[in-house]
Amino acid sequence: MLKPVKICLKLFQAKLSRYIVAWVFTSIVVIEIAILIPSYFRREHELLSNLENVSNEVFSSLVYRIQQGANSQEILYMTSRKIKPGSVILGGAIYQANGKLVGTFGEKPTISHIQLGKAKMIRVQSQNGTRYDVAWSSVMLEGKYILIIRHNSTAVKEELFAFSLRVAGLIFIISVFVTLTTMLTLGVTVIRPILQLRDDLIIAGEAISNNGDDPIFSTMSKERRDEMGEVILAFYQMFARVRQEIRERQEVEISLRNEQEKSERLLLNILPAEIAQQLKQQQSAIANRFDEVTILFADLVNFTELAAQISPIELVNSLNQIFSSFDCLAEAYGLEKIKTIGDAYMVVGGLPNPHPDHAVAVAKMALDMQQEITKFKPAIGESFQLRIGINTGSVVAGVIGLKKFSYDLWGDAVNLASRMESHGIPGKIQVSEATYLLIKDEFKLEERGIIKVKGRGELITYFLIS
């Protein structure tokens, strides 16, 4: 007994259950009331008819006396004697056929002969339900008299009230019983599975959002072979499909992200980060002017002759090791590697982000490059040597073209830096006068003197010593 009650109380906690209970209960009450209202009026008519049965005796005796030729006073006297203690007849009135009052007895009725009109008989109950008047027309009394009898209908009122209470109680009991049985049936077959399915949906959403393990669904603990079972099965299949698609999408996203990161790294190996970002946002040529940067060119001396004496693999490995060490130096000093051309290496300071100590940083790297090159020796035993040239000036830097992008420099300062290298001495770092003026206070330099530079004439250059 307690278990169904507990189930009902638990089901009532759900809004859907309360809606169903309210709807079922209200519907049953309305239907029962619609059915039982006629019963109420039938009972009322039955009780009032019982009152009329008493007054019908008066009516019958009156008809008999009229037929015997009794006068009006005899008729009034005989009728008034019908009022006895405890009788339902409280009073009455007798009129002649022309409407003249013969007389009244007991409690006077509230209706008169005028209200009869052409009707043979009328019945009127008071508003409070305690009085009931019945009038018989002259047509029913040999065409001579009109009779109106007042009845005490208090008992009828009380009986109807008790009848209404019984009907209301019966309606309530039936409504509660049908509602509870409907609730239990729907609760077990529909509402409870829906609530479980709701909880499973919440669990499924959390599992998907948190990328957790597949949850155990309570709705799948019992196999159902009805429409609700089909809905639960469709939900589980949908969850499995969504979970699989999300996992596949995540794998694709991870793969795409890895490829994107790889592409980003490749792009950053080719271009400065700022230029790579600009290139991704626009397709047109990218070019910027820098008023003062320092350019370094370095060339491996006699590398061509050495390359002829070693294998191609050893050649490539040697270049890779040397230039990789230079790349580390450039990164350490915040410089930008521009490119390698054969056995030549080009780096610049002061771009793409301007730097006030660009000349100092390039000079330090040049000195470290000379130290670094001594660590590498080819198989033939001869050490590599560098010829380095440095110049400071204004340049235009950018990316042009549609394929195989590269960040490059243009301008007279670039050409002069290249001349500083090509006109230099193996194992030496030759700098132009513009660079000398920027670094002379921090480094030891010695004047080389005036040299003739192709395309520029005679220039004073310096060697960076330490």
Secondary structure as the mmCIF struct_conf table of DSSP 4:
data_model
#
loop_
_struct_conf.conf_type_id
_struct_conf.id
_struct_conf.beg_label_comp_id
_struct_conf.beg_label_asym_id
_struct_conf.beg_label_seq_id
_struct_conf.end_label_comp_id
_struct_conf.end_label_asym_id
_struct_conf.end_label_seq_id
HELX_RH_AL_P HELX_RH_AL_P1 LEU A 2 PHE A 12
TURN_TY1_P TURN_TY1_P1 GLN A 13 GLN A 13
BEND BEND1 ALA A 14 ALA A 14
HELX_RH_AL_P HELX_RH_AL_P2 LYS A 15 GLN A 67
TURN_TY1_P TURN_TY1_P2 GLN A 68 GLY A 69
HELX_RH_AL_P HELX_RH_AL_P3 SER A 72 SER A 80
TURN_TY1_P TURN_TY1_P3 ARG A 81 LYS A 82
TURN_TY1_P TURN_TY1_P4 PRO A 85 GLY A 86
BEND BEND2 VAL A 88 VAL A 88
STRN STRN1 ILE A 89 GLN A 96
TURN_TY1_P TURN_TY1_P5 ALA A 97 ASN A 98
BEND BEND3 GLY A 99 GLY A 99
STRN STRN2 LEU A 101 GLY A 106
BEND BEND4 GLU A 107 GLU A 107
HELX_LH_PP_P HELX_LH_PP_P1 LYS A 108 PRO A 109
BEND BEND5 THR A 110 THR A 110
HELX_RH_3T_P HELX_RH_3T_P1 HIS A 113 LEU A 116
TURN_TY1_P TURN_TY1_P6 GLY A 117 LYS A 118
BEND BEND6 LYS A 120 LYS A 120
STRN STRN3 MET A 121 GLN A 125
TURN_TY1_P TURN_TY1_P7 GLN A 127 ASN A 128
BEND BEND7 GLY A 129 THR A 130
STRN STRN4 ARG A 131 TRP A 136
HELX_RH_3T_P HELX_RH_3T_P2 SER A 138 MET A 140
TURN_TY1_P TURN_TY1_P8 LEU A 141 LYS A 144
STRN STRN5 TYR A 145 ASN A 152
HELX_RH_AL_P HELX_RH_AL_P4 THR A 154 LEU A 186
HELX_RH_PI_P HELX_RH_PI_P1 GLY A 187 ILE A 191
HELX_RH_AL_P HELX_RH_AL_P5 ARG A 192 ASN A 210
TURN_TY1_P TURN_TY1_P9 ASN A 211 ASN A 211
HELX_LH_PP_P HELX_LH_PP_P2 ASP A 213 PHE A 217
HELX_RH_3T_P HELX_RH_3T_P3 SER A 218 MET A 220
BEND BEND8 SER A 221 LYS A 222
BEND BEND9 ASP A 226 ASP A 226
HELX_RH_AL_P HELX_RH_AL_P6 GLU A 227 ILE A 270
BEND BEND10 LEU A 271 LEU A 271
HELX_RH_AL_P HELX_RH_AL_P7 ALA A 273 GLN A 281
BEND BEND11 SER A 284 SER A 284
STRN STRN6 ILE A 286 LEU A 300
TURN_TY1_P TURN_TY1_P10 VAL A 301 ASN A 302
HELX_RH_AL_P HELX_RH_AL_P8 PHE A 303 ALA A 307
TURN_TY1_P TURN_TY1_P11 ALA A 308 GLN A 309
BEND BEND12 ILE A 310 ILE A 310
HELX_RH_AL_P HELX_RH_AL_P9 PRO A 312 ALA A 332
TURN_TY1_P TURN_TY1_P12 TYR A 333 GLY A 334
STRN STRN7 GLU A 336 ILE A 341
TURN_TY1_P TURN_TY1_P13 GLY A 342 ASP A 343
STRN STRN8 ALA A 344 GLY A 349
BEND BEND13 GLY A 350 GLY A 350
BEND BEND14 PRO A 352 ASN A 353
TURN_TY1_P TURN_TY1_P14 PRO A 356 ASP A 357
HELX_RH_AL_P HELX_RH_AL_P10 HIS A 358 ILE A 373
TURN_TY1_P TURN_TY1_P15 THR A 374 LYS A 375
TURN_TY1_P TURN_TY1_P16 ALA A 379 ILE A 380
BEND BEND15 GLY A 381 GLY A 381
HELX_LH_PP_P HELX_LH_PP_P3 GLU A 382 PHE A 384
STRN STRN9 LEU A 386 VAL A 399
BEND BEND16 GLY A 401 LYS A 404
STRN STRN10 ASP A 408 TRP A 410
BEND BEND17 GLY A 411 GLY A 411
HELX_RH_AL_P HELX_RH_AL_P11 ASP A 412 SER A 422
TURN_TY1_P TURN_TY1_P17 HIS A 423 HIS A 423
BEND BEND18 GLY A 424 GLY A 424
TURN_TY1_P TURN_TY1_P18 PRO A 426 GLY A 427
STRN STRN11 ILE A 429 VAL A 431
HELX_RH_AL_P HELX_RH_AL_P12 GLU A 433 ILE A 439
TURN_TY1_P TURN_TY1_P19 LYS A 440 GLU A 442
BEND BEND19 PHE A 443 PHE A 443
STRN STRN12 LEU A 445 VAL A 453
TURN_TY1_P TURN_TY1_P20 LYS A 454 ARG A 456
STRN STRN13 GLY A 457 LEU A 464
#
